[in-house]
Amino acid sequence: MDRTVVLITGCSSGIGLHLALRLASDPSRSFKDPRLLPEPPVYATLRDLRAQGPLWEAARARGCPPGSLETLQLDVRDADSVAAARARVTEGRVDVLVCNAGRGLLGPLEVHTAGAVGSVLDVNVTGTVRTLQAFLPDMKRRRSGRILVTGSMGGLMGLPFNAVYCASKFAIEGLCESLAVLLPPFGVHVSLIECGPVRTAFLEKQEGVPGGALDGADAETRVLFSCYQRHLERIFREAAQDPEEVTEVFAVSLDLSKIAFPSLHCSPLTLFYFSSWHLSSIDVL
């Protein structure tokens, strides 16, 4: 039996970084065949390899075994970059693909530039499609593969001032549901992990409204946006989940025998914080 090869996109920070460390340092090798050692590395990919410092620093702090982790350059916006990363996987195949790369966009819809909107859709939707197109044919040919995709509660319900981000995550929901029906006869299984707010740098790194652009919104919307920003900061301060808790859900999801039915993996407090704003802002007829 061949060894399991894992590749994760978007590992410069956040869920991708923590998941790469979680799998690389897994003492039980629960997601692999324990009889086959030494194991291949977990391939942690980044758009810009100059950003890999925090990953290696965290790997040393966590005590990841030598050779358990390898970084590759992969920009999901560039099909050639995705193909080049695939070619650099020395085992010649990927058994577990984690499509995690993503970005956010916060603010009133009417003030977003076409470039900002296109960038989010290119990374979150088209970038995921590019990655799947690169690795899925070989999985189908071998009749074996596991795909995990990082989703969001923003793909379950629309969130204020996150219209483009939610649109991208709803698209990912449809993409994964379609593939989940089609691929099992090929021995390929898809899981969509829909995360709530996670204590990472995602909030700080997401695109916001450039200085002065908010003037393009009406006064009432500007007030609502200011209130929502404070609400969002409180959510991340008081209800965000620890990334280790979230990556454990990913790790468990690699074992198909433990997945019986879809389940919601976020704390009740997190769901309450989101739904309280969501429901209070909608007329119930």
C-alpha positions as CSV (number, residue, x, y, z in Angstrom):
1,M,0.0,0.0,0.0
2,D,1.3,3.5,-0.9
3,R,1.9,6.2,1.6
4,T,-0.6,9.0,1.9
5,V,0.4,12.3,0.3
6,V,-1.2,15.5,1.6
7,L,-1.2,18.9,-0.1
8,I,-2.8,22.0,1.5
9,T,-3.2,25.4,-0.1
10,G,-3.1,28.7,1.7
11,C,-0.6,27.9,4.5
12,S,1.0,31.3,5.2
13,S,-1.3,31.7,8.2
14,G,-4.6,30.7,9.8
15,I,-6.3,27.4,9.3
16,G,-3.9,26.3,6.5
17,L,-0.8,26.9,8.7
18,H,-2.3,25.2,11.7
19,L,-3.6,22.2,9.7
20,A,-0.2,21.6,8.1
21,L,1.4,21.6,11.6
22,R,-1.4,19.3,13.0
23,L,-0.9,16.7,10.3
24,A,2.9,17.0,10.1
25,S,3.2,16.5,13.9
26,D,0.5,13.8,14.3
27,P,2.1,11.2,16.5
28,S,-0.5,8.6,15.8
29,R,-0.4,9.2,12.0
30,S,-4.2,8.5,12.3
31,F,-4.8,9.9,8.8
32,K,-2.1,7.6,7.3
33,D,-1.2,4.0,7.2
34,P,0.9,3.6,10.4
35,R,2.7,0.6,9.0
36,L,4.4,2.7,6.4
37,L,7.3,4.8,7.6
38,P,9.0,7.1,6.9
39,E,6.0,9.1,5.8
40,P,6.1,11.6,3.0
41,P,6.0,15.3,4.1
42,V,2.8,17.3,4.3
43,Y,3.1,19.7,1.4
44,A,2.2,23.2,2.7
45,T,1.7,25.6,-0.2
46,L,1.9,29.4,-0.1
47,R,1.3,32.1,-2.7
48,D,4.6,33.8,-1.7
49,L,7.4,31.7,-0.2
50,R,8.8,34.8,1.4
51,A,5.9,34.4,3.8
52,Q,6.9,30.9,5.0
53,G,8.9,32.1,8.1
54,P,6.0,31.9,10.6
55,L,5.2,28.3,9.4
56,W,8.7,27.1,10.0
57,E,8.9,28.9,13.3
58,A,5.7,27.3,14.5
59,A,6.9,23.9,13.2
60,R,10.0,24.1,15.3
61,A,8.0,25.2,18.3
62,R,5.6,22.3,17.9
63,G,8.4,19.8,17.4
64,C,7.4,18.6,13.9
65,P,9.8,15.8,12.9
66,P,12.5,16.6,10.4
67,G,11.2,16.0,6.9
68,S,7.5,15.9,7.9
69,L,6.8,19.3,6.3
70,E,7.7,20.8,2.9
71,T,6.7,24.1,1.4
72,L,5.8,24.7,-2.2
73,Q,4.9,27.9,-4.1
74,L,1.3,27.7,-5.3
75,D,-0.9,30.7,-6.3
76,V,-4.4,29.5,-6.9
77,R,-5.0,32.5,-9.2
78,D,-2.4,31.1,-11.7
79,A,-3.0,27.8,-13.4
80,D,0.7,27.5,-14.3
81,S,1.6,27.9,-10.7
82,V,-0.8,25.2,-9.6
83,A,0.5,22.9,-12.3
84,A,4.1,23.6,-11.3
85,A,3.3,22.8,-7.6
86,R,1.7,19.5,-8.7
87,A,4.8,18.6,-10.7
88,R,7.0,19.2,-7.7
89,V,5.3,16.6,-5.5
90,T,8.0,14.0,-5.6
91,E,5.5,11.1,-5.0
92,G,3.8,11.9,-8.3
93,R,0.3,12.1,-6.8
94,V,-1.8,13.7,-4.1
95,D,-4.1,11.5,-2.0
96,V,-5.5,14.2,0.3
97,L,-6.1,17.7,-1.2
98,V,-7.1,20.5,1.1
99,C,-8.4,23.6,-0.8
100,N,-8.0,26.2,1.9
101,A,-6.7,29.4,0.2
102,G,-9.2,32.2,0.5
103,R,-9.7,35.9,1.2
104,G,-12.4,38.2,2.5
105,L,-13.9,41.5,1.5
106,L,-15.8,43.7,4.0
107,G,-17.9,46.7,3.4
108,P,-21.0,48.1,1.6
109,L,-21.4,46.4,-1.8
110,E,-21.7,49.7,-3.7
111,V,-18.3,51.0,-2.8
112,H,-16.3,47.9,-3.8
113,T,-14.2,48.3,-6.9
114,A,-14.5,45.8,-9.7
115,G,-10.9,44.8,-9.1
116,A,-11.6,44.0,-5.4
117,V,-14.7,41.9,-6.2
118,G,-12.9,40.1,-9.0
119,S,-9.9,39.3,-6.7
120,V,-12.1,37.7,-4.1
121,L,-14.0,35.6,-6.6
122,D,-10.8,34.6,-8.4
123,V,-9.2,33.3,-5.2
124,N,-12.2,31.8,-3.4
125,V,-14.1,30.3,-6.4
126,T,-12.1,30.2,-9.6
127,G,-8.9,29.4,-7.6
128,T,-10.6,26.4,-5.9
129,V,-11.8,25.2,-9.3
130,R,-8.3,25.6,-10.8
131,T,-6.8,23.5,-7.9
132,L,-9.4,20.8,-8.3
133,Q,-9.0,20.7,-12.0
134,A,-5.2,20.1,-11.5
135,F,-5.5,17.3,-9.0
136,L,-8.9,15.6,-9.6
137,P,-8.2,13.8,-12.9
138,D,-5.4,11.7,-11.3
139,M,-7.6,10.9,-8.3
140,K,-10.4,9.7,-10.5
141,R,-8.0,7.7,-12.6
142,R,-6.6,6.0,-9.5
143,R,-10.1,5.6,-8.1
144,S,-8.8,7.1,-4.8
145,G,-8.7,10.5,-3.3
146,R,-9.9,12.7,-0.4
147,I,-10.8,16.4,-0.8
148,L,-11.4,18.8,2.0
149,V,-12.6,22.4,1.2
150,T,-12.6,25.3,3.7
151,G,-16.0,26.8,3.6
152,S,-17.7,29.3,5.9
153,M,-20.8,30.1,7.8
154,G,-21.0,32.8,5.1
155,G,-21.9,30.0,2.8
156,L,-24.8,29.0,5.0
157,M,-26.4,32.4,5.5
158,G,-25.8,35.8,4.2
159,L,-23.9,38.2,6.5
160,P,-24.2,42.0,6.4
161,F,-21.4,43.8,4.6
162,N,-20.0,40.5,3.4
163,A,-22.0,40.2,0.1
164,V,-19.1,39.3,-2.2
165,Y,-17.5,37.0,0.3
166,C,-20.8,35.2,1.0
167,A,-21.5,35.0,-2.7
168,S,-18.1,33.2,-3.1
169,K,-18.8,30.8,-0.2
170,F,-22.3,30.0,-1.5
171,A,-20.7,29.2,-4.8
172,I,-18.2,26.8,-3.0
173,E,-21.2,25.2,-1.3
174,G,-22.8,24.4,-4.6
175,L,-19.5,23.3,-6.1
176,C,-18.8,20.8,-3.3
177,E,-22.3,19.5,-3.1
178,S,-22.2,18.8,-6.9
179,L,-18.9,17.0,-6.6
180,A,-19.9,15.1,-3.5
181,V,-22.7,13.4,-5.5
182,L,-20.6,12.7,-8.6
183,L,-17.3,11.5,-7.2
184,P,-17.9,8.6,-4.8
185,P,-18.2,6.0,-7.7
186,F,-14.6,7.1,-8.6
187,G,-13.4,6.5,-5.0
188,V,-13.1,10.2,-4.4
189,H,-14.8,11.8,-1.4
190,V,-15.4,15.5,-0.8
191,S,-16.0,17.3,2.5
192,L,-16.8,20.9,3.0
193,I,-15.8,22.3,6.4
194,E,-17.9,25.4,7.1
195,C,-16.1,27.4,9.7
196,G,-17.3,30.2,11.9
197,P,-15.0,33.0,13.0
198,V,-11.6,31.6,13.9
199,R,-8.9,33.3,16.0
200,T,-6.5,33.9,13.1
201,A,-5.3,36.9,11.1
202,F,-8.1,36.5,8.6
203,L,-10.0,39.6,9.9
204,E,-6.9,41.8,9.6
205,K,-5.9,40.4,6.2
206,Q,-9.2,40.7,4.4
207,E,-9.7,43.5,2.0
208,G,-11.7,46.4,3.4
209,V,-12.9,49.7,2.1
210,P,-10.1,52.0,0.9
211,G,-9.8,55.4,2.6
212,G,-12.4,57.7,1.3
213,A,-14.3,55.1,-0.6
214,L,-16.9,54.8,2.1
215,D,-18.0,58.3,1.2
216,G,-19.7,56.7,-1.8
217,A,-22.2,55.1,0.5
218,D,-25.2,56.9,2.0
219,A,-25.1,58.2,5.6
220,E,-27.4,55.5,7.0
221,T,-25.3,52.7,5.5
222,R,-22.1,54.3,6.9
223,V,-23.7,54.3,10.4
224,L,-24.8,50.6,10.0
225,F,-21.3,49.6,8.8
226,S,-19.7,51.3,11.7
227,C,-22.0,49.4,14.1
228,Y,-21.3,46.1,12.3
229,Q,-17.5,46.6,12.5
230,R,-17.8,46.9,16.3
231,H,-20.1,43.9,16.4
232,L,-17.6,41.9,14.3
233,E,-14.7,42.9,16.5
234,R,-16.7,41.7,19.5
235,I,-17.5,38.4,17.8
236,F,-13.8,37.7,17.1
237,R,-12.8,38.8,20.6
238,E,-15.5,36.9,22.5
239,A,-16.7,34.0,20.4
240,A,-14.0,33.1,17.8
241,Q,-12.8,29.5,17.9
242,D,-9.3,28.5,18.5
243,P,-7.6,27.3,15.3
244,E,-6.5,24.1,16.9
245,E,-10.1,23.2,17.6
246,V,-11.0,23.9,14.0
247,T,-8.1,21.9,12.5
248,E,-9.1,19.0,14.6
249,V,-12.4,18.9,12.7
250,F,-10.4,18.7,9.5
251,A,-8.2,15.9,10.8
252,V,-11.2,13.9,12.0
253,S,-12.9,14.4,8.6
254,L,-10.0,12.6,6.9
255,D,-11.4,9.4,8.5
256,L,-14.5,8.6,6.4
257,S,-15.6,6.0,8.9
258,K,-16.2,8.8,11.4
259,I,-18.5,10.8,9.1
260,A,-22.1,9.6,9.2
261,F,-24.1,12.8,8.7
262,P,-23.3,16.5,8.0
263,S,-22.8,18.4,11.2
264,L,-22.3,22.0,12.2
265,H,-18.9,22.5,13.7
266,C,-19.0,25.8,15.5
267,S,-19.7,26.8,19.1
268,P,-23.3,27.7,20.0
269,L,-22.1,31.0,21.2
270,T,-20.6,31.8,17.8
271,L,-23.8,30.9,16.0
272,F,-25.8,33.1,18.4
273,Y,-23.6,36.1,17.8
274,F,-23.9,35.8,14.1
275,S,-27.6,35.0,14.0
276,S,-28.5,37.7,16.5
277,W,-27.4,40.4,14.1
278,H,-28.7,38.4,11.1
279,L,-32.2,37.9,12.5
280,S,-32.6,41.3,14.0
281,S,-31.9,42.8,10.5
282,I,-34.5,40.9,8.6
283,D,-38.3,41.4,8.6
284,V,-40.0,38.1,9.4
285,L,-43.3,37.8,7.5
